[in-house]
Amino acid sequence: MPATPRESATAIVVPWPRWRDRWSRRSLRLRRSLASDLPALTLLQENGLRPLAEAYYPWDPHSFPETFRPEQTRIIQAGPDIVGFYQIQRRTDHLFLAELHVHSRSRGHGLGRMLLECAWAEAEAERLPLRLWVLRNNPARRFYLNTGFSDVGEGACHHIMERRPDPPHTSAKDPVLSPTRSTEAPKRSSRETYRFVIGLPR
């Protein structure tokens, strides 16, 4: 039997999203993607990116399916529904955030920030910068600037952004690893946090 890939895992505590209306009582779960998730993720990615991308180039519906790797992709579910995902790729000297999307009906609740913090935790655990590309007309660039990213270059139609880990330091309060779990959303007044364990195969 082939050896099971080793994982580099880290725990991250992130604020619970600001759930409102019908999402407020649904369970929330972060999980690795499966090959069977591809149709749903393809539709989510197209709905989020195509309106922006077509300002610069013809949309290629085969691009995402051809580059999709389940082991690189993390999905967030609210109940049975996929409401967002990110895909992170290992490069020589950095991790590359290839995709980050939240369903249009689930935006405005903090899910995008939660996914970005999880992606950042993967990079920080490796002591590597996290890099991404964002289209020039994408308003998400302001979101990335507000979460620690800065411009390090540009392409024909996009900005290249990067966030670098802080210098290493010794802490007496290292996070305790715990299994990824699902839980019911807390009451609206709660400030409960949520702990994820995440990692990339080596």
C-alpha positions in Angstrom: 0.0 0.0 0.0 1.3 3.5 -0.7 2.4 5.5 2.2 0.0 8.1 3.6 1.3 11.6 3.0 2.6 13.4 6.0 0.8 16.5 6.9 2.0 19.8 8.4 -0.9 20.7 10.7 -1.5 23.9 12.7 -4.4 25.1 14.8 -5.9 28.5 14.2 -8.6 30.2 16.2 -10.7 32.6 14.2 -13.7 34.7 15.1 -17.1 33.2 14.4 -18.6 34.8 11.3 -21.3 37.4 11.8 -24.2 35.1 10.8 -27.5 36.8 10.0 -31.0 35.8 8.7 -31.3 32.2 7.6 -27.7 31.3 8.1 -27.6 32.1 11.8 -28.5 28.6 13.0 -26.6 26.4 10.6 -23.6 24.2 11.5 -20.3 25.3 10.1 -17.5 22.9 8.9 -14.2 23.2 7.2 -13.0 20.1 5.3 -10.7 18.9 2.6 -12.2 18.7 -0.8 -13.2 15.5 -2.6 -13.1 14.9 -6.3 -16.9 14.7 -6.3 -17.0 18.4 -5.2 -15.7 19.6 -8.6 -19.0 20.5 -10.3 -20.2 22.6 -7.3 -16.8 24.4 -7.0 -16.5 25.0 -10.7 -19.9 26.8 -10.6 -19.0 28.8 -7.5 -15.6 29.9 -9.0 -17.2 30.9 -12.3 -20.0 32.9 -10.7 -17.5 34.8 -8.6 -14.7 35.4 -11.2 -16.1 35.3 -14.6 -17.9 38.8 -14.6 -14.5 40.3 -13.6 -12.3 38.3 -15.8 -14.2 38.8 -19.0 -13.2 42.5 -18.9 -9.7 41.3 -19.8 -9.8 37.9 -21.6 -12.3 35.3 -22.9 -13.5 33.0 -20.1 -12.2 29.4 -20.4 -14.6 27.0 -18.7 -12.0 24.3 -18.7 -9.3 26.2 -16.8 -10.4 25.5 -13.3 -11.3 21.8 -13.7 -7.9 21.2 -15.3 -6.0 22.7 -12.4 -8.3 21.5 -9.6 -6.5 19.3 -7.0 -8.7 18.0 -4.1 -5.7 17.8 -1.8 -5.0 21.5 -2.2 -8.6 22.7 -1.7 -10.4 23.4 1.5 -14.2 23.8 1.6 -16.4 25.5 4.1 -20.0 24.2 4.5 -23.0 25.6 6.2 -25.2 22.6 6.9 -25.1 20.5 3.7 -24.3 23.5 1.4 -20.9 24.5 0.1 -20.7 28.2 0.8 -17.0 28.9 0.1 -13.6 27.4 -0.7 -9.9 28.2 -1.2 -7.1 26.4 -3.0 -3.5 26.8 -2.0 -0.5 25.5 -3.9 3.0 24.9 -2.8 5.7 26.8 -4.7 9.5 26.8 -4.3 9.7 29.8 -1.9 6.1 30.6 -1.1 2.5 29.3 -0.9 0.2 30.5 -3.6 -3.5 31.2 -3.0 -4.9 30.2 -6.3 -8.6 30.5 -5.5 -10.7 32.0 -2.7 -14.5 32.3 -3.3 -17.6 32.7 -1.2 -21.1 32.1 -2.5 -22.8 35.4 -3.3 -25.7 34.6 -0.9 -23.2 34.0 2.0 -21.1 37.2 1.6 -21.0 39.9 4.3 -20.8 37.4 7.2 -17.0 37.2 7.6 -16.6 33.9 5.8 -14.1 35.3 3.3 -11.9 36.6 6.2 -12.2 33.2 7.9 -11.0 31.3 4.8 -8.2 33.8 4.3 -7.0 33.4 7.9 -7.0 29.6 7.5 -5.0 29.9 4.3 -2.6 32.3 6.1 -2.2 29.8 9.0 -1.0 27.2 6.5 1.6 29.6 5.2 2.6 30.7 8.6 3.1 27.1 9.8 5.5 26.7 6.9 7.2 30.0 7.7 6.6 30.9 4.0 5.0 34.0 2.4 1.5 33.7 1.1 1.1 35.1 -2.4 -1.9 35.7 -4.6 -3.0 37.5 -7.8 -6.0 39.8 -7.9 -7.5 41.3 -11.0 -7.2 45.1 -11.3 -11.0 45.5 -11.3 -11.6 43.2 -8.4 -12.8 45.1 -5.3 -11.4 42.3 -3.2 -8.0 44.0 -3.5 -9.0 46.4 -0.7 -9.9 43.4 1.5 -6.5 41.9 1.0 -4.8 45.2 1.7 -6.7 45.4 5.0 -5.7 41.9 6.0 -1.9 42.3 5.8 -1.1 41.9 2.1 0.9 44.4 0.1 1.6 44.8 -3.6 4.9 43.2 -4.8 4.4 43.2 -8.5 1.9 43.4 -11.3 0.9 41.6 -14.5 -1.0 42.7 -17.6 -4.3 42.6 -15.8 -3.6 41.8 -12.1 -1.8 42.8 -9.0 0.6 40.4 -7.3 0.1 40.6 -3.6 2.0 39.0 -0.7 1.9 38.6 3.0 5.0 37.6 4.8 5.2 35.8 8.2 6.4 37.7 11.2 9.9 37.0 12.5 10.0 33.8 14.6 9.5 34.3 18.3 9.2 32.1 21.4 5.7 31.9 22.9 4.6 30.1 26.0 1.1 29.8 24.7 1.4 27.8 21.5 -2.0 26.7 20.2 -3.2 23.3 21.1 -4.1 21.0 18.2 -7.6 19.7 18.0 -9.5 17.8 15.4 -11.6 19.8 12.9 -15.1 19.7 14.1 -18.6 20.9 13.3 -20.7 22.9 15.8 -23.9 24.8 15.9 -23.7 28.5 15.4 -23.7 30.4 18.8 -26.2 33.0 19.8 -25.9 36.3 18.0 -24.5 37.9 21.1 -21.8 35.3 21.6 -18.1 36.0 20.9 -17.3 32.3 20.6 -14.2 31.4 18.5 -13.7 28.3 16.4 -10.6 26.2 16.2 -9.5 24.6 13.0 -6.7 22.1 12.3 -5.4 22.4 8.8 -2.4 21.3 6.8 -0.9 20.5 3.5 0.5 17.1 2.4 4.3 17.1 2.1 
